[in-house]
Amino acid sequence: MKINILLSIFLTLLLTGSCLAQNQQKSYYDYLEVIVVQKPDNKGKIKRIRVEPQPSLEGKIVTSKLIEKLKGTSQLLNYMNQYNWEFVDRKAIVSGENEPVWMSYIFRKQIPIKNPSHH
């Protein structure tokens, strides 16, 4: 009787564990860098937004031309959020006192992959 109970508990745990392992998926992301060039007057006014060609934009609704038409960082963040691009990081590069400030904004978007290596 004890063996049957132990065996049924073992099988239940084994089946539950394998189902949970199959449902866990790794997250894969596309990354995108957007350069925001600010005027050197410490007011944070945008001179321009620039996006270099990147594989993460190929075939997407979000395009470099649309991003470069935006007028400020709040528009950029709202636009990217609208298309499910998550803001990850920002870095500032300052060359000199009267030089523009180059801000690198990094975004990521989760790539839907069902079962990448299970055939």
WOLINCOR-V523109 format. One record per residue. N is the residue number from 1. RES is the residue in one letter. SS is DSSP state (H for helix, E for strand, L for the rest). OMEGA is omega as a letter, one per 30 degrees, with the letter a starting at -180 (NA if undefined). BURIAL is + if it has 24 or more other ideal C-beta (glycine too) atoms within 12 Angstrom, else -. Layout:
N | RES | SS | OMEGA | BURIAL
N | RES | SS | OMEGA | BURIAL
This chain:
1 | M | L | l | -
2 | K | H | a | -
3 | I | H | l | -
4 | N | H | l | -
5 | I | H | l | -
6 | L | H | l | -
7 | L | H | l | -
8 | S | H | l | -
9 | I | H | l | -
10 | F | H | l | -
11 | L | H | l | -
12 | T | H | l | -
13 | L | H | a | -
14 | L | H | a | -
15 | L | H | l | -
16 | T | H | l | -
17 | G | H | a | -
18 | S | H | l | -
19 | C | H | l | -
20 | L | H | l | -
21 | A | H | l | -
22 | Q | H | a | -
23 | N | H | l | -
24 | Q | L | l | -
25 | Q | L | l | -
26 | K | L | l | -
27 | S | L | l | -
28 | Y | E | a | -
29 | Y | E | l | -
30 | D | E | l | +
31 | Y | E | a | -
32 | L | E | l | +
33 | E | E | l | +
34 | V | E | l | +
35 | I | E | l | +
36 | V | E | a | +
37 | V | E | a | +
38 | Q | E | l | +
39 | K | L | a | -
40 | P | L | a | -
41 | D | L | l | -
42 | N | L | l | -
43 | K | L | l | -
44 | G | L | l | -
45 | K | L | a | -
46 | I | E | l | +
47 | K | E | l | -
48 | R | E | l | -
49 | I | E | a | +
50 | R | E | l | +
51 | V | L | l | +
52 | E | L | l | -
53 | P | L | a | -
54 | Q | L | a | -
55 | P | H | a | -
56 | S | H | l | +
57 | L | H | a | +
58 | E | L | l | -
59 | G | L | a | -
60 | K | L | l | -
61 | I | L | l | -
62 | V | L | l | +
63 | T | L | l | -
64 | S | H | a | -
65 | K | H | l | -
66 | L | H | l | -
67 | I | H | a | +
68 | E | H | l | +
69 | K | L | a | -
70 | L | L | a | +
71 | K | L | a | -
72 | G | L | a | -
73 | T | H | l | +
74 | S | H | l | -
75 | Q | H | l | -
76 | L | H | a | +
77 | L | H | l | +
78 | N | H | l | -
79 | Y | H | a | +
80 | M | H | l | +
81 | N | H | l | -
82 | Q | H | a | -
83 | Y | L | l | -
84 | N | L | l | -
85 | W | L | a | +
86 | E | E | l | -
87 | F | E | a | +
88 | V | E | a | -
89 | D | E | l | -
90 | R | E | l | -
91 | K | E | l | -
92 | A | E | l | -
93 | I | E | l | -
94 | V | E | a | -
95 | S | L | a | -
96 | G | L | a | -
97 | E | L | a | -
98 | N | L | l | -
99 | E | L | l | -
100 | P | L | l | +
101 | V | E | l | +
102 | W | E | l | +
103 | M | E | l | +
104 | S | E | l | +
105 | Y | E | l | +
106 | I | E | l | +
107 | F | E | l | +
108 | R | E | l | -
109 | K | E | a | +
110 | Q | E | l | -
111 | I | E | l | -
112 | P | L | l | -
113 | I | L | a | -
114 | K | L | l | -
115 | N | L | a | -
116 | P | L | a | -
117 | S | L | l | -
118 | H | L | a | -
119 | H | L | NA | -
